[in-house]
Amino acid sequence: MTVPPLPTLSAADLRKRLATGALTAFDLACACIERIEMREPEIRAWAWFDPTYVLREAERLDTLRASGAPLGPLHGLPVGLKDIIDTAGIPTENGCPVDAGRVPEEDAAIVRRLREAGALIFGKTVTTELAFLHPNKTRNPRNPGHTPGGSSSGSAAAVADGMIPLAVGTQTGGSVIRPASFCGITGFKPSFGAIPRAGVCMQSHSLDTLGVFARDPEGAQLLAAVLMGGKGAETGGEAQHDARPRLAHIRLPGQERADQALTDAMDAFREALGPVVTDADLPSVFDEAATHRARINAAEMAHYYRRYIETGADRLGPKTRDAIREGMALPATEYIAALKVQAALTPALEPLFAEYDALLCPAALGPAPAGLGSTGDSIFNGLWTMAGTPAITLPLLATPNGLPMGVQLVGRAGEDARLLATARWVWRKMGATPR
């Protein structure tokens, strides 16, 4: 069976081919493996990948289909998992030398959901060390001399390079939206708590959020709906899907540091969208939200990662080690004050969401920065992680030399379906097709 070039196919297209029998899970797996074997030496997106395991699972899924048994919504679709998500019998090393050789005995809650939905678990994608800022080995498929972003670097790069159609990551600051923007794909961070975190390496219980990567918003919605247990990521009906949205274009704290190419591209994008976009102001409580988010992150990271300092500090990267120690020294008064700011963010957005379907803003300060010593700045993402609102980035902008940049849409907390419907409207309005 001939499989069209993988980078040209969306998750929805592959799903249709699998459902009709035009494509088998085994043939799709073979095509993905071929792509990985060709590209992995340069992109380095995988922390654990075993073709024998993948093909055995693909054969099992095809046998299940042939038996006439009921099939799940992701049956046969390859999915990559960030290497902080526990997988029974498969290494989960958290991108950290201290955890080298760690093999969990149980699947994380979302892995169980994926298996029940018929997904083909394809392997573990590279994460930065303990899902923080210390870069790992992954390169950006759009330009290997530029960062892929982090911490979900391998998940974003594997989807962007056409190795797999779908992947899962996490976001504590900007670790889904930023790498998706840098690599030129769709990244979706649902509302806080919408996807269960059991079995996922915890960095911050107030911030950690699982998210998804796909080539387009339809694919992101397909995967998110399964991870959310079928609640909150549905289209919400064709009326909602087809309705012209109202978008509030907002200026974010730190926007004075944005790349001029981003500013020019956003201006042109707003003009192309037309009258659905109106300028609006972000509430002033967001002005210092980034500082308070960093304090929450540091304090809670110190709590969950203290054992790494006590047992293996010399094996940690300096950024990780310093951040844990910073959190250990943070005064309780500052941590409590930061939590109070966090609690005020979502209510402060209510006047905007009473009038608009989504907020429109950039996904990052610009394209992926050159060099591999940093994963980029999450200033445009951490606000929404802090507020617990859903956010999605669409690969609809580019620099004059072709590096991708993302457009970010932000929705009301708990209204993920509404945001996804808006994202699909924008996608179609701009005539986008999966990269």
VMD Tcl script that draws the C-alpha trace (Angstrom):
set ca {
  {0.00 0.00 0.00}
  {1.42 3.41 -0.97}
  {1.37 6.15 1.65}
  {1.51 9.76 0.38}
  {4.40 11.87 1.72}
  {3.78 12.20 5.46}
  {4.51 15.94 5.77}
  {1.55 16.63 3.47}
  {-1.01 14.73 5.56}
  {-3.03 15.99 8.52}
  {-4.19 13.82 11.41}
  {-7.78 14.14 10.17}
  {-6.80 12.98 6.68}
  {-4.90 10.01 8.08}
  {-7.80 9.16 10.36}
  {-10.20 9.05 7.39}
  {-7.85 6.80 5.42}
  {-7.48 4.46 8.39}
  {-11.26 4.40 9.00}
  {-12.07 3.50 5.39}
  {-9.37 0.88 5.12}
  {-7.47 2.87 2.51}
  {-4.54 2.79 4.95}
  {-3.49 0.25 7.57}
  {-1.85 1.07 10.88}
  {1.09 -1.09 9.85}
  {1.71 0.75 6.56}
  {1.38 4.12 8.26}
  {3.80 3.00 10.96}
  {6.28 1.88 8.30}
  {6.08 5.27 6.59}
  {6.66 7.09 9.89}
  {9.58 4.81 10.77}
  {11.14 5.45 7.36}
  {10.81 9.19 7.89}
  {12.30 9.00 11.39}
  {15.24 6.89 10.26}
  {15.95 9.39 7.50}
  {15.61 12.57 9.57}
  {16.40 11.67 13.19}
  {20.19 11.94 12.84}
  {19.73 15.65 12.12}
  {16.59 16.55 14.12}
  {17.18 14.35 17.20}
  {13.58 14.48 18.40}
  {13.40 11.09 20.13}
  {14.47 10.06 23.61}
  {13.21 6.47 23.10}
  {12.17 4.89 19.83}
  {11.94 1.17 19.03}
  {10.67 0.26 15.53}
  {10.10 -3.36 16.56}
  {7.77 -2.28 19.35}
  {5.91 0.12 17.05}
  {5.35 -2.45 14.30}
  {4.17 -5.06 16.78}
  {1.61 -2.59 18.17}
  {0.52 -1.59 14.66}
  {-0.08 -5.23 13.74}
  {-2.14 -5.66 16.92}
  {-4.29 -2.67 15.98}
  {-4.86 -3.99 12.46}
  {-5.84 -7.38 13.86}
  {-8.32 -5.66 16.15}
  {-9.84 -3.83 13.18}
  {-10.11 -7.05 11.21}
  {-11.95 -8.69 14.11}
  {-14.85 -6.24 13.77}
  {-14.41 -4.97 17.34}
  {-15.43 -1.37 18.15}
  {-12.59 1.07 17.39}
  {-11.55 4.24 19.17}
  {-11.34 7.74 17.65}
  {-7.54 7.58 17.27}
  {-7.31 4.01 16.01}
  {-3.96 3.51 14.27}
  {-2.84 7.15 14.54}
  {0.78 7.56 15.70}
  {1.26 9.75 18.79}
  {4.54 10.82 20.39}
  {4.78 11.37 24.15}
  {7.02 13.87 25.90}
  {9.55 11.99 28.01}
  {8.10 13.14 31.32}
  {4.91 11.11 30.78}
  {5.07 7.67 32.38}
  {4.78 4.64 30.10}
  {4.69 1.16 31.59}
  {7.73 -0.86 30.59}
  {9.13 1.97 28.46}
  {11.83 4.34 29.75}
  {10.69 7.72 31.08}
  {13.86 9.58 32.03}
  {12.58 13.18 32.29}
  {15.46 14.43 30.15}
  {17.63 14.19 33.25}
  {20.83 12.20 33.89}
  {19.70 11.57 37.47}
  {16.72 9.60 36.11}
  {18.69 7.64 33.50}
  {17.38 4.08 33.27}
  {14.06 4.87 34.96}
  {11.27 2.56 33.68}
  {7.79 3.11 35.18}
  {5.55 0.18 36.08}
  {2.31 1.98 35.20}
  {1.03 4.18 32.39}
  {0.11 7.79 33.08}
  {-3.63 8.50 33.01}
  {-3.43 10.05 29.55}
  {-1.51 7.09 28.16}
  {-4.34 4.84 29.26}
  {-6.79 7.14 27.48}
  {-4.69 7.07 24.34}
  {-4.48 3.28 24.33}
  {-8.25 3.00 24.89}
  {-8.76 5.35 21.90}
  {-6.62 3.10 19.71}
  {-3.65 5.45 19.38}
  {-0.33 3.96 18.31}
  {2.18 5.04 20.97}
  {5.20 5.76 18.80}
  {7.87 6.59 21.35}
  {9.11 9.16 23.82}
  {10.06 12.61 22.55}
  {12.90 14.68 23.90}
  {12.26 17.12 26.74}
  {14.57 19.71 28.20}
  {15.99 18.65 31.56}
  {13.07 18.09 33.98}
  {10.92 20.13 31.55}
  {12.73 23.34 32.53}
  {15.10 25.60 30.59}
  {18.30 23.57 30.15}
  {18.31 22.63 26.42}
  {18.57 19.07 25.21}
  {19.64 17.62 21.84}
  {16.68 18.45 19.55}
  {17.08 20.72 16.52}
  {14.49 22.87 14.75}
  {13.33 21.21 11.49}
  {12.77 24.62 9.86}
  {16.42 25.57 10.44}
  {18.63 23.25 12.56}
  {20.76 26.22 13.58}
  {17.81 27.69 15.52}
  {16.25 26.48 18.75}
  {13.11 24.32 18.50}
  {11.91 25.90 21.74}
  {11.21 24.01 24.91}
  {10.52 22.25 27.03}
  {8.43 20.08 24.67}
  {11.09 20.36 22.00}
  {11.00 16.80 20.69}
  {7.20 16.69 20.43}
  {7.09 19.89 18.39}
  {10.01 18.93 16.15}
  {8.71 15.42 15.43}
  {5.34 16.74 14.25}
  {6.87 19.66 12.35}
  {9.24 17.35 10.49}
  {6.47 14.97 9.44}
  {7.72 12.07 11.56}
  {4.34 11.68 13.28}
  {1.02 13.52 12.96}
  {0.34 14.07 16.67}
  {2.26 14.50 19.90}
  {1.71 15.38 23.55}
  {3.66 17.92 25.60}
  {3.32 19.98 28.74}
  {3.39 23.69 29.55}
  {4.38 25.37 32.81}
  {5.44 28.62 31.19}
  {5.34 28.42 27.40}
  {6.41 24.86 26.67}
  {3.64 23.97 24.19}
  {2.83 27.26 22.48}
  {6.41 28.49 22.05}
  {7.95 25.38 20.42}
  {4.89 25.01 18.20}
  {5.35 28.60 17.05}
  {9.10 28.17 16.49}
  {8.64 24.92 14.53}
  {5.68 26.10 12.45}
  {2.85 23.86 13.66}
  {-0.30 24.10 15.78}
  {0.06 23.84 19.55}
  {-2.93 23.77 21.91}
  {-2.79 24.28 25.68}
  {-6.20 23.51 27.18}
  {-7.70 25.10 30.27}
  {-5.85 24.32 33.49}
  {-6.88 20.94 34.83}
  {-8.73 19.85 31.68}
  {-6.33 16.92 31.14}
  {-5.36 14.69 34.09}
  {-1.73 14.91 35.20}
  {-1.44 11.60 37.11}
  {1.75 9.88 36.04}
  {3.37 13.04 34.64}
  {6.50 14.52 36.21}
  {5.26 17.36 38.40}
  {7.11 20.68 38.36}
  {4.38 23.05 39.56}
  {0.96 21.93 40.73}
  {-0.39 25.47 40.19}
  {0.83 25.74 36.59}
  {1.58 22.40 34.90}
  {-0.79 21.79 31.97}
  {-0.72 19.06 29.35}
  {-1.09 20.12 25.73}
  {-1.00 18.79 22.19}
  {0.79 19.29 18.88}
  {-0.64 18.80 15.39}
  {-0.31 20.27 11.91}
  {-3.63 22.10 12.13}
  {-6.35 22.95 14.67}
  {-8.52 20.03 13.60}
  {-5.78 17.58 14.51}
  {-5.17 19.35 17.82}
  {-8.87 19.10 18.61}
  {-8.95 15.41 17.71}
  {-6.16 14.56 20.15}
  {-7.25 16.98 22.88}
  {-10.78 15.55 22.93}
  {-9.38 12.12 23.80}
  {-6.99 13.43 26.45}
  {-9.80 15.48 28.00}
  {-11.98 12.40 28.25}
  {-14.34 13.58 25.51}
  {-15.32 16.63 27.53}
  {-14.72 20.22 26.53}
  {-12.92 19.90 23.20}
  {-15.85 19.05 20.92}
  {-16.75 21.42 18.11}
  {-19.79 22.64 19.99}
  {-21.99 22.25 16.91}
  {-21.73 23.55 13.39}
  {-23.44 26.82 14.25}
  {-20.67 27.68 16.66}
  {-18.03 26.33 14.27}
  {-19.23 28.45 11.35}
  {-20.13 31.65 13.20}
  {-17.90 34.65 12.54}
  {-16.00 35.29 15.78}
  {-15.22 38.52 17.56}
  {-11.52 38.91 18.31}
  {-9.84 41.35 20.68}
  {-6.32 42.24 19.63}
  {-4.33 42.95 22.77}
  {-0.86 44.26 23.44}
  {1.05 42.05 25.85}
  {3.58 43.01 28.52}
  {7.00 42.74 26.91}
  {5.74 43.49 23.40}
  {8.21 46.35 23.09}
  {10.87 43.63 22.77}
  {9.16 41.91 19.82}
  {11.03 41.34 16.58}
  {10.12 43.89 13.90}
  {9.30 41.04 11.50}
  {6.69 39.84 13.98}
  {5.19 43.29 14.41}
  {4.91 43.78 10.65}
  {3.43 40.31 10.13}
  {0.86 40.78 12.89}
  {-0.22 44.13 11.40}
  {-0.74 42.50 8.01}
  {-2.56 39.58 9.60}
  {-4.99 41.83 11.46}
  {-5.73 43.73 8.27}
  {-6.40 40.46 6.40}
  {-8.85 39.30 9.07}
  {-10.83 42.50 8.68}
  {-13.55 43.86 10.97}
  {-13.73 40.78 13.21}
  {-10.70 42.23 15.04}
  {-10.91 45.13 17.49}
  {-8.14 46.57 19.65}
  {-8.65 46.10 23.39}
  {-6.64 46.53 26.59}
  {-5.42 43.75 28.83}
  {-6.31 44.34 32.51}
  {-3.51 45.96 34.51}
  {-3.28 42.99 36.88}
  {-1.41 41.23 34.05}
  {1.39 43.82 34.05}
  {3.45 41.98 36.66}
  {1.95 38.54 36.17}
  {5.13 37.16 34.59}
  {7.14 37.99 37.72}
  {4.59 36.33 39.96}
  {4.36 33.27 37.70}
  {8.13 32.83 37.95}
  {7.91 32.93 41.76}
  {5.18 30.28 41.86}
  {7.17 28.14 39.45}
  {10.37 28.48 41.48}
  {8.76 27.74 44.85}
  {6.84 24.69 43.65}
  {9.75 23.44 41.56}
  {11.91 23.52 44.69}
  {9.35 21.39 46.49}
  {9.04 18.74 43.78}
  {12.68 18.73 42.62}
  {14.47 19.11 45.95}
  {15.53 15.46 45.81}
  {17.54 16.15 42.64}
  {19.62 18.70 44.54}
  {20.06 16.33 47.46}
  {21.07 13.28 45.40}
  {22.48 14.52 42.10}
  {23.12 18.28 41.99}
  {26.41 17.78 40.15}
  {24.56 16.00 37.32}
  {22.04 18.81 36.74}
  {22.41 21.64 34.25}
  {23.19 25.00 35.87}
  {19.82 26.55 34.92}
  {17.92 23.71 36.58}
  {20.14 23.63 39.66}
  {20.03 27.40 40.16}
  {16.25 27.55 39.76}
  {15.68 24.85 42.38}
  {17.96 26.63 44.84}
  {16.26 29.95 44.08}
  {12.91 28.40 44.90}
  {14.23 26.94 48.14}
  {15.25 30.44 49.23}
  {12.04 32.21 48.15}
  {10.18 33.81 51.09}
  {6.76 32.33 51.80}
  {5.27 35.83 51.74}
  {6.27 36.29 48.09}
  {4.88 32.89 47.12}
  {1.53 33.60 48.81}
  {1.34 37.05 47.22}
  {1.98 35.49 43.81}
  {-0.83 32.98 44.34}
  {-3.20 35.86 45.14}
  {-2.27 37.56 41.85}
  {-2.89 34.30 40.03}
  {-6.36 34.01 41.56}
  {-7.21 37.50 40.29}
  {-6.28 36.92 36.64}
  {-9.21 34.85 35.39}
  {-11.92 37.09 36.90}
  {-10.15 40.14 35.45}
  {-10.64 38.75 31.93}
  {-14.42 38.38 32.24}
  {-15.30 41.79 30.73}
  {-13.24 40.90 27.65}
  {-14.78 37.46 27.21}
  {-18.25 38.87 27.70}
  {-17.67 40.81 24.48}
  {-15.18 38.71 22.50}
  {-14.82 35.05 21.54}
  {-11.03 35.08 21.85}
  {-8.03 37.32 22.42}
  {-5.55 37.69 19.56}
  {-1.83 38.15 20.21}
  {1.56 36.82 19.06}
  {2.72 33.38 20.21}
  {6.33 34.48 20.78}
  {8.55 37.53 20.49}
  {9.47 36.50 16.95}
  {10.86 33.49 15.09}
  {13.02 30.86 16.75}
  {16.25 32.52 17.92}
  {19.49 31.40 16.34}
  {21.65 29.09 18.40}
  {20.90 26.16 20.69}
  {21.89 27.53 24.08}
  {18.42 28.81 24.91}
  {14.84 27.67 24.27}
  {13.57 31.23 23.79}
  {11.44 33.60 25.85}
  {8.00 32.54 27.14}
  {6.82 36.06 28.04}
  {3.79 35.82 25.70}
  {2.75 32.39 27.01}
  {3.25 32.30 30.76}
  {0.44 34.81 31.30}
  {-2.11 32.31 29.98}
  {-0.59 29.38 31.84}
  {-0.84 31.50 34.98}
  {-4.47 32.43 34.25}
  {-5.46 28.85 33.37}
  {-7.03 29.93 30.08}
  {-6.89 27.79 26.93}
  {-4.50 29.00 24.23}
  {-3.68 27.86 20.71}
  {-1.04 28.93 18.21}
  {-1.52 28.69 14.46}
  {1.42 28.70 11.99}
  {0.12 31.61 9.92}
  {3.03 34.07 9.98}
  {6.58 33.99 8.65}
  {9.65 36.20 8.49}
  {10.85 37.46 5.10}
  {13.41 34.62 5.03}
  {10.75 31.99 5.76}
  {11.09 31.21 9.46}
  {7.66 30.45 10.95}
  {5.92 32.52 13.59}
  {2.67 31.74 15.36}
  {-0.56 33.63 15.88}
  {-1.92 32.98 19.36}
  {-5.62 32.86 20.28}
  {-6.67 32.78 23.92}
  {-10.09 31.75 25.21}
  {-12.12 31.91 28.40}
  {-11.16 29.30 31.00}
  {-13.31 26.22 30.56}
  {-14.47 27.15 27.07}
  {-11.95 25.14 25.10}
  {-14.47 24.11 22.42}
  {-15.30 27.74 21.74}
  {-11.61 28.58 21.31}
  {-11.02 25.62 19.01}
  {-14.01 26.60 16.88}
  {-12.61 30.13 16.61}
  {-9.19 28.78 15.67}
  {-10.69 26.67 12.89}
  {-12.58 29.71 11.58}
  {-9.37 31.75 11.48}
  {-7.55 28.84 9.82}
  {-10.10 28.65 7.04}
  {-10.39 32.43 6.69}
  {-6.66 32.69 6.05}
  {-6.77 29.86 3.52}
  {-4.36 27.76 5.51}
  {-3.43 24.17 4.75}
  {-1.34 21.82 6.92}
  {2.38 22.33 6.38}
}
mol new
graphics top color blue
foreach p $ca { graphics top sphere $p radius 0.5 }
foreach p [lrange $ca 0 end-1] q [lrange $ca 1 end] { graphics top cylinder $p $q radius 0.2 }
display resetview
